[in-house]
Amino acid sequence: QVQLVESGGGLVQAGGSLRLSCLASGRTFSSYGMGWFRQAPGKEREFVAARWWSGGSIYYADYADFVKGRFTVSRDNAKNTVYLQMNSLKPEDTAIYLCAAGAVYGKAVRERDDYDYWGQGTQVTVSS
């Protein structure tokens, strides 16, 4: 069983930055694919970014087109934490951001149904 707890959300002006954190419990954190999704009111939950283990010390990352160049996903396995650094925020980035964990890699990291564990989410609000 893995438990995920997000933090770091808040209110920021357009153009600003936030860093979200997701603390995971469990001993196999390093082998899990870790994803970030977001859900705005009245919209479907959508993929934002993910970082997954490719064997040895190699991790890959993937990003939704609408965050490429602005968001960066990273992880610190020693701290069982994955981060989402969000820069150049836009009002349309306003949503609840959720962390997810699962045995995912490659294209599967974009599929929310392939994740086994989810956090409760943290609210990000970007004002214009």
C-alpha positions in Angstrom: 0.0 0.0 0.0 1.2 3.5 -0.9 -0.1 6.7 0.5 0.5 10.0 -1.2 0.2 13.5 0.3 0.5 16.6 -1.8 1.5 20.1 -0.6 2.6 23.4 -2.0 -0.5 24.6 -3.7 -1.8 28.1 -3.3 -2.8 31.4 -5.0 -0.3 33.0 -7.3 -0.5 35.7 -9.9 -0.1 34.9 -13.6 3.6 34.6 -14.5 4.5 33.4 -11.0 5.8 30.1 -9.8 4.9 27.3 -7.4 6.5 24.0 -6.4 4.3 21.1 -5.5 5.5 18.2 -3.5 4.2 14.7 -3.1 5.4 12.6 -0.2 4.9 8.9 -0.6 4.9 6.2 2.0 6.1 2.7 1.2 9.4 0.9 0.6 9.2 0.6 -3.2 8.9 4.3 -4.1 12.0 4.3 -6.3 10.5 1.7 -8.7 7.1 3.4 -9.1 6.2 5.7 -11.9 5.0 9.0 -10.4 2.6 11.2 -12.2 1.0 14.6 -11.8 -2.6 15.1 -13.0 -4.9 18.1 -12.7 -8.6 18.6 -12.6 -10.4 21.8 -13.1 -14.1 22.3 -12.2 -16.3 20.7 -14.8 -13.4 19.1 -16.7 -11.9 15.7 -16.9 -8.8 14.8 -15.0 -5.8 15.3 -17.3 -2.2 14.3 -17.4 0.4 17.0 -16.6 3.7 15.3 -16.1 5.4 12.0 -15.0 8.7 10.6 -14.1 9.3 6.9 -14.2 12.1 4.4 -13.6 13.8 2.8 -16.6 16.2 0.5 -14.7 19.4 1.2 -12.8 19.7 4.9 -12.2 17.8 6.0 -15.3 14.6 7.9 -15.1 12.5 9.3 -17.9 10.1 12.2 -17.9 7.1 13.1 -20.0 5.0 16.2 -20.2 1.7 17.3 -21.6 2.2 19.7 -24.4 0.5 22.6 -22.6 3.2 22.5 -19.8 6.4 21.8 -21.8 9.0 24.4 -21.1 7.2 25.7 -18.1 6.9 22.7 -15.7 9.5 20.3 -14.5 9.0 17.0 -12.7 11.7 15.7 -10.4 12.0 13.1 -7.7 14.2 12.5 -4.6 14.0 8.8 -3.8 15.9 9.3 -0.6 13.0 11.5 0.6 10.3 9.5 -1.1 9.2 12.7 -2.7 8.3 13.8 -6.2 8.1 17.5 -7.2 6.4 19.6 -9.8 8.1 22.9 -10.4 5.6 25.2 -12.1 6.9 28.4 -13.8 5.2 31.0 -15.9 1.8 30.0 -14.5 -1.3 31.0 -16.5 -4.9 31.4 -15.3 -5.8 28.3 -17.2 -3.5 26.3 -15.0 -5.9 26.7 -12.2 -7.0 23.3 -11.0 -6.6 20.7 -8.3 -3.3 19.0 -8.8 -3.0 15.3 -7.9 -0.1 13.0 -7.5 -0.3 9.4 -8.6 1.8 6.3 -8.3 1.8 3.1 -10.2 3.8 0.5 -12.1 3.8 2.6 -15.2 6.3 3.6 -17.8 6.4 4.9 -21.3 3.2 6.0 -22.9 1.2 4.4 -20.1 2.2 7.3 -17.8 -0.4 9.4 -19.5 -3.2 7.0 -18.7 -4.8 7.9 -15.4 -6.5 4.4 -15.2 -3.0 2.8 -15.1 -2.1 4.3 -11.7 -2.8 2.4 -8.5 -2.6 5.1 -5.9 -3.7 8.7 -5.7 -3.3 11.6 -3.3 -6.1 13.9 -2.3 -4.8 16.8 -4.3 -3.7 20.4 -3.7 -5.4 23.5 -5.1 -3.5 25.8 -7.4 -5.2 29.1 -8.3 -3.6 31.5 -10.8 -5.1 35.0 -10.9 -4.9 37.2 -14.0 
